[in-house]
Structure formats: C-alpha cells, structure tokens
C-alpha cells in the first residue's frame, strides 16, 4: 500500500556491539520485528484495479493512506470513497467489488485456500453503494454485512445500497440470500439460515410466526429487489437504473488521482483521450461495464 514504506539505517558497529551474546541478538530481533510487525504482517487479500478520484484506506495499523490504481488491499482495511469517487477492487479469489461514491467497506475476513474450497470471505459495508461479483471460492463462504442485513451469494452479481436503517439489494444474476441482522451481530448467512430449514426460498408464503423464526429470504430472479429494514424483508421488481452508482464505465479507468501525478501537457492529453473514450462508449452498443 502506498505510504507504508519502511527504512532501517545501520550505523558503524563498535567492538562492544559485536560482542553481544546470541540471546541478546535474538531478543533485539524480536523487539525490532515486533515494533515494525504491523507493516510487515498485514495480509494482502487483493488489489485496486481501478480508482477514480479520492479513495482512502484505513489500515489495521491506524494509518490512513490514499488508495491508488495498482495498490494492494489488506485484511481489516477500511476503504472509504469520496463523494465523487469510485474504486474497483479484485480479491485473491477473483471476487470483484466496485465501491460507489460516499461509501465505506471494511474487509473483515478472508480465509481462502483455492477454488471451491471451504473458507470465509466477509465484508462489512456501513454505508453507500456496492456492486459485488462472486469469485471462485465456495459459494457458501461469502457474507456481506450492512447495518440491517447479512447477505449471502451463490454465484451472483448484486448491487447493494446501505444506510443505517435500510438496505436495498438488487439481484443482477444468480441467487442471493438476504437475512435480517441484529445490531452489531456478526453471524454469517449460513448460521442465520439454519433456522429456516430450507424455507427461505418461500418466504413470501410463510406465516408471520414462521417468518419470525426464519430471518432469511432468497432472491431468485434477475432484477428482483429486496429491501431489508431492522424488522422485515420486502420484495419488488427493481426500477430502471436503480442503484447505478457502483458501476464504472471503461472510459473513466483513469481518475483525477492518477492524472494529478502527470505533467500538465500529459494530463491534458490523457484527459482528452478519456473523454473521447467515454463519448465513444456512450454511443456504442457494447456494454459500458467493466467485465467481471
């Protein structure tokens, strides 16, 4: 991650320095590694493929650093986008996460041992918009937490919008499970849906008593939208253009953060190319989305 540089300078050694017993050297090494450990021991779980304008990362060490295209992202890092900013992150399991403007996500858990292998991959989304495309981990490994929902994916493309009191989930492709989440509860979708005994796929026809015992429901159809509040899950068909913020068009792969580091002539030239690409993209019949 940019900004996390570490330099160690060694001065001239005196004869006394060279006579340190082995045990002292071991202790000194442990203290040195322990003092610098957070910058060395952070677990890289993916990288930033595209960044537009201002995106920040709050590292587990407490440092806040800019996230720019090509940077790594780490376990327990909180990624925050500015009001006119977006970022596309790609994890080690090939999960694609596009963070929309004014959004905050934290990369809470990442246990991945290979395609289709059991594991745990969890995001905590506190606000904003998100587009999520599952990777090649076992489909039951994924959970996305928002203030009101726990969301599971089954080979799925989802768009999500979260506020402190409501979560909207639109199913673009595949199947998703949405569950009511109690405040600050970090149960996975698989843990929550055990209470349903398979009834989450028929949530609309459950009695009120059964709905209370089954906190989950399934999104089975393309363009189906679920709204999750602290007390209920509602369904509707998503209106045209709903939750469009997380989408990044190919013409804007270079953002202000990338242009800022270039000379004025180079920046102007690239800005012109980006604008031309955007114009061409909008008039073309090809999809403007970044491919998964």
N, C-alpha and C positions, 0 to 999 in steps of 0.2 A: 504494500500500500504506500502511496506517495507520502513522503514526510516522515516515514518511520525508519530513518537511517540511523546506523549505529557505528560510531568510530571509537576505537580504543588506541591510545598512544602509549607506547612503552618507552620509558626514559633509560638512560645509561644505568647499568647494574653495578653496584659496589660489590666487593668481595663478600661482605656480610650478607648481601642479598642472595648470593649464590650458595650460601651455606644453610639455607632454610631446610629443615628436615622434611622428609616426604609428607608427613602428616600435616605440616603447616601448609605445604603446597596444595594438598587435597582440600583442606578447609578453605583456603583462599579461592580455589577454583570454584568450589560450591557456592561461596558467597558471591563471587563475580557472576556466575550463571544465574543464581537466584535473583540478584539485583536486576539483571537485564532480561530475566526469563520471559516476561510477557511479550517482548518484541520478538523473541526467538520461538516461543512455544505456541503462538497463535496458529490455529488450524485453518489453513486455506481451504475453502469449500467451493470456490468458483471465481468468476471474474466479471468485470463490467465490459460488455461488448459494445454498447452504445451509451453515450451520456450527452444530454442536451442541456446546456446552461449549468445551473448551480445544483450540485448534489453533494451532500456531506455524509461522511461515515463517522459514527461514534464508536471507537474501538473499545474492546474489553479493558484495555489499559487506562481508559479515561481520556485518551487523546482524541480530538476531533480533527479530521483531515478531509480535504477535498477528494471526491471520487471522480476520477477521470477515465476516459476510454483506455482499456488495457490494464487497469488496476486489478489487483486481486481483491476478493471479499472474504471475510473471515467469520468463523463461528462466533456467535454472540455479538456481532457487529450490528448496530442500528443504522440503517440507511435512510436519510431524510432528503426529500427533493424540495426545491424552491417552488414558488407559486407558478412559474412558467417553465418548469424543468421536468425532465423525464430521464429514466435510465432503464436499459435492458441488461439484466444480469443472467448469466448462464452458469449453473452449478455443475459440479463434477459428475452428476448423474444425468446431465443433459436437460435438466429442468430449465425452462425459460420463464423468467419473471420480469415483467415490464411494470415499473413503478411510475404511476401517473403524477401530475403536479400536486404539490402540497401534501405529500404522503409520507408516512413513516412506517417502516417494517423493521423487525428485528429477526435475525437469523438464529433461532433458538436452539435447534437441534439438527445434527446431521451425522447419522450413522449409516454409511453406505459401503457395501462390500462387493458390489457388482450387479449386473443386470438381473432383474427379477429376484434378487436375494432379499431376505427379510432385512429390515432396517427401520430407521426412524428419521424422517425429514419434516421439520416443523418450522413454520413462520408465524410470527406474532405481528399482525397488522393492526396498528392502533387508530389510524385514520387515513383517508384518501382513497385512491383507486389503484387497482392492480389487475394485470392480465397474467394468468398462470397457465402454463402448458407443461404437463407432466413429463418427467424424464423416464429413464428405463429401470428405475428401482421397482421393487414390488409395489403394486398399486395401493396396498393397504398400509404402506409406510408413511403416506403423506397426511399431514394435518395443517390447516391454516386457521389460526385463531384470530378473531376480531373481538371487540368488546361484547358482542351479543351472540356470537356464533362460533362453532367449531365445524370446519368444512373439510370433507374428505374427497379425494378424486380417484377416478377409476379409468385412467387413460383419457384424459379430459382436457378441454380448453375452457377456462372460466374467465369471466370478468367480474370483479368484485368492487363494491363501494362500501366504505365503512365510516360510521360516525359513532360517537359514544353511546347512542341509543338505538341504532338501527344498522342492519347490514343487508345489502342487496347483492344477490348472486345470480348471474345470467349464465346459463349453460350454452356454450357455443357448439360443443361437440362432446360426445361420450356420455358418461353418467357421473353424477356427483351426489354425495350425501351431505346434507346440512343438518346440524343439531343445535338446539338451544344450549347456550353456555352460561353457567352461573358466573357471577362476577369473580374475576381472578382465578377461575378454575382452569387447570391445565390438563384435563382429561383428554385423551386422544379420541378421534371419531370412533375407532374400533372399540374402545372402552365404553363409550356412550351408547353405541348402537346395540350392544349386547342385551340391553333392557328391552329392545324392540322385538327380538326373536323373529326377525325377517319381516316385520310389519311396516317398516319404514317405507317400503315401496307402495303401500296402500294407505298412506297417512290421511288422504282426503276422505276416506270412508270409515275411519276409526271413530269409535265413540269418544266422547270427551274424557271419560275415565281412562281409556286406553291411550289417548293422546298424552295424558299426563304421565303415564308410565313409560311411554316411548317418546323421548325428546328429539327424535331424528325423523327426517323425511328424505325422499330421493328425488333428484332432478333427472328425468329420463329422456326428455325430448329436447331437440335443438331449439334455442330461443326461449326456453322456459325460464321464468324468473321467480326466485324465492325472496321474500322479504322476512328477515328474522329480527324480531324485537325481543326484549327480555322475557316475554310471556308467550309468544306464539310464532308460528311459521305460516306465512300466507303465500299463495301461488297465483301467478298471472302470466300472460304472454308479454315478453319484453317489447316495449315500443321501439320504433325505428330509431337507431342512433343512441340507444341507452348506454350509459357508462362507456363513452367513446374515448375518454381521456387517456387511458393507458396505452392506446395504440400509437406506435411510432412509424411514420412513413419513411421509406427508403431515402427520399430526397433530403432528409434532415439528419442524416447519420452524423454529420459534423455539427457540433453546437458551439455556443459562444465560448465555453471554457476551452475548447480546442483552438478556436480562432484567435483567442487572446494571446497565445504564445507565439504567433506568427508576425512577421513584418506587415506594415500597412498595405503594401502592394500585394503581397502573397495572400493576406487575409481577404482583401477586396476581391481578388481573383477567385479564391475558393468560395467566398460568399456568393459570387455571381454564378459559379458552377452549381452550388447547392440550390440556388433559386431556380435556375434553369431545369435542374433535375426534378425539383418539386413541381414546376409547371408542367413538365412533360409527363410526370407521374399522374397528375390530376386529370390530364386529358387522355390518358391511356386506358385501355380496357383491362390491363393487368392489375392484380391485387396490389394495393399500396402497403400491405402489411409486411413486416419483416418475417420471413419464413421461419417456422419452428426449427 
